[in-house]
């Protein structure tokens, strides 16, 4: 009898974990900085550990090799067919990254070109429409053009719901690397599309947590420790080698992904009383007041930044 009850308990526990597992869409500008590459690797690791269900990647970049670089990282981490959407019909695609073109050329990948990738808005809508209600976490680690396009979208073959309706039905929360708190001007909010930031924050009704510049700036990753643990067979190794030869880099994007983990509660706390106001130029300030659907993270007292960085690097190791 005890054995039967124990088996039933395990079944219920596994069932509960499965229901609680978030489905993640990562929206990344994998081009000018290298923190996107490790952040993407971290999401793959969380999926390997069965802590999330990795649905797909939206590439919000004007670098024509960004999507292929993403595809190479996906293939290395065992998900070669993970769907990738890109911002279509950009007039001035230009390779400005230190690593995307080389990674795309040197590592195998399924996606053969920017043109072959799916349209970002259509992919967003497809992935959301197929998901259970309130099950999806969107993580943005770049500018918000594609998220704005999703919000503005109308019904289509995937769903009759508008973009706003689809988000409100399917999304549990948004984790956003962007802004500077309590006030400042940060690249994802102001470059190259500050209007999308203003629109998204004005029209987003679900919970959103911001990981501001001031948090990620203090955490260093991608140094000698990561170099010693990765193999040159890894496209993430190559990205860091090309970017600054493992001299270390601040971890802005990684914080947004790290917030998915249980360990994050040890290091971060959220400020919820108030809301984020974004100006036309992309600068922002936190206006104190009643609790809203918005929050930003700050460090708990006396945390060890090096310890957090090591945990992040470990999540990129395959």
N, C-alpha and C positions, 0 to 999 in steps of 0.2 A: 504493500500500500504506500509506504513512504517513497519507494522507488518510483511508483506511478505518479505520485504528487510532484516529485522532483522533475520528472520528465515533462509533466504538464507546465510546471513553472518555467522550465527552459524554453518550451515552445512559446509561451506567452511573452517571455523576455525577448526572444528573437523577433517575434512578431512586432512587439513594441518598438524595438530598435529599427526594424525595417520601415515602419510607418513614420518614425521620427527622422529618418535620414533625409537631409536636404538634397535637392536637385540643383546643381550649380551651373550657371552660365557665367563665363569670364569674358569681360569686355576690356581689351588691352590695346595700348598703342605701342606695340613691340617694335621699337625703332631707335629713338634717340638715346634712351638709357638702357642699362642692362638689367635693372631690377625686375623688369617684366619677365625676363627669361627664367629667373629663379622663382618668381611668383607662379608662373605657369607650371614649373616642375613641382612646386608645393601642392598645387591642386591635384596633379596626377598622383602624388603620394597619398593624399587624403582619400582619393578614389581607390587606390590599391589597398588601403587599410579598411575599405568598406565603410568609411565614415561619411562619405557623400556619394552621390551619383553625378558624374561629370557629363553634362548634356552636350556642351559645345562651346565654341569660342567665337566671339565677335572681335574682329580686328579693326580698330578705328585708327587708321594710319594712312598717310599719303606716300609711304615707302612701298614701292611695288614688290619688294621681296619679303615684306613683313609676314604675309600669309604663308609663303613657302617656308620661311624660317619656323613659324609656328607649327606647320605640318611636320617638319623634321623633328622638332622636340616631341610632338605627339607620337610620332612613330618610334622614337627611341624609348619612350615610356610605355610603349605597348598599346597605343590607341591610334593606329595609322588612319583609321576612317572616322575619327571624331570630326563632326561637321564644323566647318569654318565659314563664317560670313564676313564680307568686307563691304566697306562703303563704296558703292559703285559710282561710275560716271564722274570721278574726280578729274578736273582738267589738267592738273599739274603734278603728276606722279614723279617723284624724284628719290633716288636712293641716297639717303643722308645718314644712314646708320653705319656704325663702325663694324657691325657683325652680321646683319641680316642677309646680305648678298652672299657672303662667304659661307655662312652656315647652309644656306639654300643650295649652294653649288657643291659643298663637300659632304653632305649627309643625305641619305636616302629619305624620300618622302613621297606621299601619295599625290598631294596637290601639285600640279605642274605649273601653274601660273596664277597671278592675281585674277585674270579674266575667268579662270575656271572655278573660282570660289563662288559660293552662294551669295546672294544679296543679303546684307546684314539684317535689314528690316524683316524680310521674308523669313529668314532663319529664326530670328527672335520669335516671331509670331508662331511659326511651326512648333518650336520647342515648347513654348508656353502652352499652346493649345492642347498639346498631347500630355501635359503634366496634370497631376491631381491638384485640386484647389489648395492654395496657400502652402505650396510645397517647394517653391523655387526661390533660391537666393541668387540675385544678380550682383556680381562683384565688378565694379568699374575701376580700372587702374590706368585710365587715360582720359582724354577729353570726351565730352558727352554727346557728340553729334549723333551717333547711332541710337543712343537711348532717347534723345529728343525725337528722332525719326519714328521710333517705336511708339512713343506717347502720342504723336500726331497721326499715326496710321489709322486707316479705316478698316472695315471688315473686308475679308478676302476669302480665298478657298480654304484656308485653315480655320478660320473662325469668323462669325458674323459680328463679333464684338469689336468695338474700337480698341485702339491701343491702350487707352486709359482704362477701359473696362476690363480688358484682358489682364493687365497688370494687377488691378485691384482684386481680381478673382484668383489669379494663379501665383502671385509673388508673395512670399512671406516677409522678405526684407531685402534691402539694398545696402551693401557694404561699399563705401565710396572712398577711394584714396583721392582726396582733393581738399583744397582750401588750407587755411592756416588759422589756428585758433589760439586765443579768442579773436584775433583779427590779423589780416595780412593779405598777401597777393601771391597765389601759388599757380604753377604752370598749368596743371590740368583744368583749373577753373578759368584761366584767362587766355590760354594759347592752344589752338588758333581760333577757337570758337566760343568766346565768352557768352554769346547769346544763348547757346545751348544750355549752359550752366544755369543762367537766369530762368530759362523756360522750365527745365527739369525740376528745379527746386520749387518753383511756383505751382507746378502741376502734379507733383508726386505726393500721393496720399498715404502710401504704406510706410512702415517704419524704415528709416534710413540712419545709418551710423557712419560718421565721417572719421577717417583716419587722416589727420592733417599732416602737413609738411613737418611741423615741429616734433612730431613723434618719431617718424621714420628717419629723420636726420640724425638722431642720436644712436641708432642701431646700425652697426657695421657688419656686413656680410661680404661674401665673395673674396675673401683674403686667402692666406696660405692654408688655413684649415680646409676650406672647400677644395682648393687645388690638390691637397694631399688625399682627399677622399674621392674625388671624381676621377674618371679615366678620360684620356683624350678622345675616346670613342663617343663621349657624350657631347652633344651639341651645346649643352649649357657650359661645359668646360671651355669649348671653343669660343663661345660668346664672351665669357669673362676674360679669356686670354686676349682676344682682339680688342676688347673695350679698354682695359687698363692693366692687363697682364697680372691679374689677381692682387692688385694693390688695395683692395677693399673698397666698398661703396656703401653709401647710405641705403636704407632698406624701406623706402617709402611704400612701394607696391606690396611688398611682403607682409606688411602689417595688416592690410585689408584682408589678405588670405588667412593670416594667422588668427584673425578674430573668429574664424570658424571653429577653432580648436578649443577643447576644454582647458588647455593650459593658459589660454589668453586671460582667463579670469584671475590668474595669479599675478599678472603684471599690469593689467589695464583696468580702469574704471571708466564709467560713462558719465558725462554731464548731460542731463536731459531737460533742465529747467531753462527753456528758451528756444530760440530757433536761429538758423543761419540766414542772414540777409546777404545777397550777392548783388553787387553793383554792375552797371553796364560794362565796365572795363574788366570784370572778373574778380575784382578784389572782394573780400568778404569780411563780415564781422558777426560775432555771436551776440545776439540781443537777449539778455536775460529776461525771464518771465515765467509764465506757467509752462509746465511740461507739454511737449508737442510730440509729433511723430518723428522729430529729428533729435539726434544726439551726436556728441563727438567723444572720442576716447582721449584719455590722458593717463600718464603713468601713475601707478600707485607709489606711495613714498618708498624711497630707498631700493628701487628695483635695480637689478644688475643688467645693464644693457648688453654686456658681452654674453651673458647667459642666454638672453633672448636671441641674439644673433646666431649663436651656436645651434639653438633649436631650429631656427629657420634654415641654416645651411644643411642641417641633418635631413630636413624634409626634401632637399633637392637631390639627395644621394640615392642612386639606384644600384 
